[in-house]
Amino acid sequence: MRKIGSIILSSLLLTFVIFTIMIEAAESRHECSGEDCPICHLLLVTQDNLRLLCLTLGSVAVCISIYAVMTEVALRLPNVPTVKTTLITQKVRLND
């Protein structure tokens, strides 16, 4: 199930990038109609979306690398017990 979700997400991401590049290529030399040109606005929005996508993917890559480094460091530490040793954890019976 996870693999199918990953495939769908990556195909949607690739489709988004391809369509954004196609829009920019098709409309890069349009005749601007002035200050309120809808094509210029569309080009700005697509550029902002690509920039946001790059920043998101970069931050995800940084988070994954930090997680990998922290995991590696934690595995190389000496075995430290995570549970404190108490009379209850040792199942000692206290009779009066």
MARTOR-34766 format. One line per field, with one value per residue (C-alpha): residue in one letter; x, y negated, z. Coordinates in steps of 0.001 Angstrom, whole numbers, plus 524288, in hexadecimal, padded with zeros to 5 digits. Example, Ala and Ser with C-alpha at 12.3 -4.5 7.8 and 13.67 -1.06 7.14 Angstrom:
residuo <- a	s;
x <- 8300C	83566;
y <- 81194	80424;
z <- 81E78	81BE4;
//
This chain:
residuo <- m	r	k	i	g	s	i	i	l	s	s	l	l	l	t	f	v	i	f	t	i	m	i	e	a	a	e	s	r	h	e	c	s	g	e	d	c	p	i	c	h	l	l	l	v	t	q	d	n	l	r	l	l	c	l	t	l	g	s	v	a	v	c	i	s	i	y	a	v	m	t	e	v	a	l	r	l	p	n	v	p	t	v	k	t	t	l	i	t	q	k	v	r	l	n	d;
x <- 80000	80B1E	811E0	805AE	80413	8123D	810BE	80467	80A81	816EB	80F31	806D3	8130B	81958	80CE3	80C76	81A79	818B9	80C63	812B0	81E64	81569	80D8D	819D1	81F41	812A0	80FE8	81D9E	81CF1	80EE9	80A63	8081B	7FB69	7FFD3	80032	7F523	7F9BF	7F41D	7FEED	80979	80237	8017A	81018	812F8	80A4A	810B8	81E4B	81A51	814C0	82155	82969	820CE	821EE	830C0	83132	82827	83003	83C92	8375F	83274	83FEA	84656	83CEE	83F62	84E19	84D71	8450D	84EBE	85A46	8534F	84F94	85D92	86298	85891	85C6A	86ACA	86891	86B2A	85F72	85890	84CCE	840A1	838F9	83DD5	84034	836E8	83181	82503	82C0E	833F6	82742	82C24	821C5	8222C	81CAB	81B3D;
y <- 80000	7F6B9	7F999	7F653	7E986	7E5FC	7E8E4	7E0A8	7D54F	7D56E	7D62B	7CA8E	7C2F7	7C616	7C253	7B563	7B239	7B60E	7ADDD	7A23D	7A2DD	7A453	79851	79042	794B1	79215	784BB	77F52	77673	771D0	7641E	75DC0	75621	74D15	74CAE	75668	760C3	76E06	7757A	76E20	7712C	77F8B	77FC5	7799F	78377	78F02	789DF	7882A	795F6	79BBC	793EC	798A3	7A6A9	7A5B4	79FFB	7AA99	7B58F	7AF84	7AE86	7BC8A	7C0F8	7B99E	7BF9C	7CD45	7CB71	7C630	7D1D8	7DB37	7D4F1	7D4FC	7E343	7E6D3	7DF85	7E617	7F37E	7F11A	7ED0D	7F746	7FED5	7F5FF	7FBE1	7F46D	7F949	7F630	801FF	801AD	80BD2	80C4D	80E9B	81961	81F09	81F32	82281	81A16	8215D	81B10;
z <- 80000	8033C	7F679	7EEA9	7F607	7F37E	7E50F	7E41F	7EB7D	7E35C	7D6A1	7DACF	7DE4B	7D13E	7C9F0	7D147	7CDB3	7BF69	7BDCD	7C48D	7BB7A	7AFAD	7B3A8	7B56A	7A854	7A108	7A6DC	7A8B9	79CAB	79D58	79A1E	7A727	7A824	7B2DF	7C178	7C3C6	7BA2A	7BE1F	7B732	7BE98	7CB2D	7C75B	7C4AC	7D1E7	7D8D5	7D1F1	7D53F	7E374	7E3C8	7DE58	7E809	7F339	7EE79	7EE1A	7FBC6	800E2	7FAD0	7FFEB	80DBC	80D30	808AE	813E5	81DCC	81895	81927	82712	82AED	82499	82B97	838B3	836E7	8339C	83F78	84841	84340	84609	85427	85E93	8632E	86CAC	8736E	86FFB	87BCF	8895C	891BE	89D4A	8A671	89E91	891A0	89816	89D92	8AB85	8B57E	8C18E	8CD3A	8DA78;
//
